[in-house]
Amino acid sequence: MTTTATALPPLLDLAGTAVFALSGALVAAQLRQTFVTMAFFALVTGVGGGTLRDLLIEAPVFWLRDPWVAPVIMLVALIAWFTPRRWWEGHLLEWADALGLAAFAVLGTAKALTFGVAPLPAVILGIVSGCVGGIIRDVLAGVPSILMRPELYVTAAALAATLCALGIYLDLPQRPVWAVAAMAGFLLRGAAMVWRIELPIYSREGKAEGES
């Protein structure tokens, strides 16, 4: 039984980065910001989660070593700048974001296991990889963070990360494990969007001390 993993295909990493970068750029577009702001939103959204993950496991920060990440993010920002916003309205971007979320959760978990992180912390790092970029984007934009909303988002990342860690721990073939884990996270996020599935919110009320 082992908890080591090999790296995921670089194209999957780039695709997930591009999706998240696009979501960041489009938030800046909705706020009617400059191209510089749009590019910055694209950058922090695209690499935020992976950067935090790499710093925590003391790995080389992925986008500083990969010569393609920064150009892809800048290309995405340019596409968002020169295309009408209506092209991206509706649910298309949400579905793409769901796919990126699941892929990054699996990527983060697999990479953490590669660096010798125990399975449960590796799952947490997978969730961080999938969610932190979007959280940073929302905070910068001054909108309610996905972390503060009851919809299933972090939960979908947690499912993908958990299945990835479990499959690798059980020595199952890694590529099928990655595919199944990412698909499970994607389908859970998709189901939440279609049927408005939400987590229950805290609703217990108590009396303050001294009240009758």
C-alpha positions in Angstrom: 0.0 0.0 0.0 1.4 3.4 -1.0 0.4 7.0 -1.0 2.8 8.2 -3.7 1.5 9.6 -7.0 2.9 10.8 -10.3 2.2 14.2 -11.7 -0.9 14.8 -13.6 -0.7 15.6 -17.3 0.6 19.3 -17.8 -2.2 20.0 -20.3 -4.8 19.3 -17.6 -3.1 21.8 -15.3 -3.0 24.4 -18.0 -6.6 23.9 -18.9 -7.7 24.3 -15.3 -5.6 27.4 -14.9 -7.1 28.9 -18.0 -10.7 28.2 -16.8 -10.1 29.9 -13.5 -8.2 32.7 -15.1 -11.2 33.4 -17.4 -13.6 33.5 -14.5 -11.4 36.0 -12.8 -11.1 38.2 -15.9 -14.8 38.2 -16.4 -15.5 39.3 -12.9 -13.2 42.3 -13.6 -15.1 42.9 -16.8 -18.4 42.9 -14.9 -16.9 45.6 -12.6 -15.8 47.6 -15.7 -12.2 47.6 -14.8 -9.0 48.3 -16.9 -7.1 45.6 -18.7 -4.4 45.7 -16.0 -7.0 44.9 -13.4 -8.5 42.2 -15.6 -5.1 40.5 -16.1 -4.4 40.7 -12.3 -7.8 39.1 -11.6 -7.0 36.4 -14.1 -3.6 35.7 -12.5 -4.6 35.5 -8.9 -7.7 33.4 -9.7 -5.8 31.0 -12.0 -2.8 30.4 -9.8 -3.9 31.3 -6.3 -4.9 27.9 -5.0 -1.9 26.1 -6.6 0.5 28.7 -5.3 -0.7 28.3 -1.7 -0.5 24.5 -2.1 3.1 24.6 -3.4 4.2 27.0 -0.6 2.7 24.7 2.1 4.4 21.6 0.7 7.7 23.5 0.0 7.5 22.7 -3.6 8.7 25.0 -6.4 5.7 27.2 -7.2 4.3 25.7 -10.4 3.7 28.8 -12.5 7.1 30.2 -11.8 8.7 27.1 -13.4 6.3 26.4 -16.1 6.9 28.7 -19.1 3.4 28.3 -20.4 1.3 29.3 -17.4 1.8 33.1 -17.5 1.3 33.4 -21.3 -1.9 31.3 -21.1 -3.2 33.6 -18.4 -2.4 36.7 -20.4 -4.0 35.2 -23.5 -7.1 34.4 -21.5 -7.2 38.0 -20.2 -6.9 39.3 -23.8 -9.7 37.1 -25.0 -11.9 38.3 -22.2 -11.0 42.0 -23.0 -11.7 41.7 -26.8 -14.9 39.6 -26.7 -18.4 40.8 -25.7 -19.3 39.8 -22.2 -22.6 38.3 -23.4 -20.6 35.5 -25.0 -19.8 34.3 -21.5 -23.1 34.9 -19.8 -25.4 32.0 -18.7 -24.2 28.8 -17.4 -21.3 28.0 -19.7 -18.7 29.5 -17.5 -20.2 27.9 -14.4 -19.9 24.5 -16.0 -16.3 25.2 -17.1 -15.5 26.4 -13.6 -17.0 23.2 -12.2 -14.7 21.2 -14.4 -11.7 23.3 -13.4 -12.6 22.9 -9.7 -12.7 19.1 -9.9 -9.5 18.9 -11.9 -7.5 21.2 -9.6 -8.8 19.3 -6.5 -7.4 16.1 -8.0 -4.2 17.7 -9.2 -3.6 19.3 -5.7 -4.2 16.0 -3.9 -2.0 14.0 -6.2 0.8 16.5 -6.1 0.7 16.6 -2.3 0.9 12.8 -2.1 3.9 12.9 -4.4 5.6 15.2 -1.9 5.0 12.7 1.0 2.0 14.5 2.5 -0.3 12.1 4.5 -3.7 11.3 2.9 -5.9 13.6 5.0 -3.7 16.7 4.7 -3.3 15.9 1.0 -7.1 16.0 0.6 -7.2 19.4 2.4 -4.5 20.7 0.0 -6.6 19.4 -2.9 -9.5 21.5 -1.7 -7.2 24.5 -1.3 -6.0 24.0 -4.9 -9.5 24.0 -6.2 -11.1 26.7 -4.1 -8.6 29.4 -3.0 -8.2 31.1 -6.3 -12.0 31.7 -6.5 -12.1 32.9 -2.9 -9.3 35.5 -3.6 -11.2 36.6 -6.7 -14.4 37.2 -4.8 -12.7 39.0 -1.9 -10.9 41.4 -4.4 -14.2 42.0 -6.2 -16.0 42.7 -3.0 -18.7 40.0 -3.6 -19.8 37.3 -1.1 -17.2 34.5 -1.3 -18.1 31.1 -2.5 -16.9 29.9 1.0 -19.7 31.9 2.6 -22.5 30.6 0.5 -24.4 27.3 1.2 -24.2 26.0 -2.4 -22.1 22.8 -2.9 -18.7 24.1 -4.1 -16.1 23.3 -1.6 -18.0 20.0 -1.0 -17.5 19.0 -4.6 -13.8 19.7 -4.4 -13.7 17.7 -1.2 -15.3 14.7 -2.9 -12.9 14.8 -5.8 -9.9 15.1 -3.5 -11.1 12.3 -1.2 -11.7 9.9 -4.0 -8.3 10.7 -5.5 -6.4 10.1 -2.2 -8.4 6.9 -1.5 -7.7 5.4 -4.9 -4.0 6.2 -4.7 -3.8 4.8 -1.1 -5.4 1.6 -2.3 -2.9 1.3 -5.1 -5.5 1.5 -7.8 -4.4 2.5 -11.3 -3.8 6.2 -11.1 -5.2 7.6 -14.3 -8.6 5.9 -13.9 -8.6 7.1 -10.3 -7.9 10.7 -11.4 -10.6 10.5 -14.0 -13.3 9.0 -11.7 -12.4 11.4 -8.9 -12.6 14.5 -11.1 -15.8 13.3 -12.7 -17.4 12.7 -9.3 -16.5 16.2 -8.2 -17.7 17.7 -11.5 -21.1 15.8 -11.3 -21.7 16.8 -7.7 -21.1 20.5 -8.5 -23.2 20.2 -11.6 -26.1 18.6 -9.7 -25.9 21.4 -7.2 -26.2 24.0 -10.0 -29.1 22.3 -11.7 -31.1 21.3 -8.7 -30.0 24.1 -6.3 -28.6 21.6 -3.8 -27.3 23.5 -0.7 -25.8 22.6 2.6 -28.0 23.3 5.7 -27.1 26.5 7.4 -26.7 26.9 11.2 -30.1 27.9 12.6 -29.9 27.0 16.3 -30.7 30.0 18.6 -29.9 30.2 22.2 -30.5 32.8 24.9 -27.7 35.0 26.1 -26.6 34.5 29.6 -28.9 36.3 32.1 -31.9 36.3 29.7 -35.1 34.7 30.9 
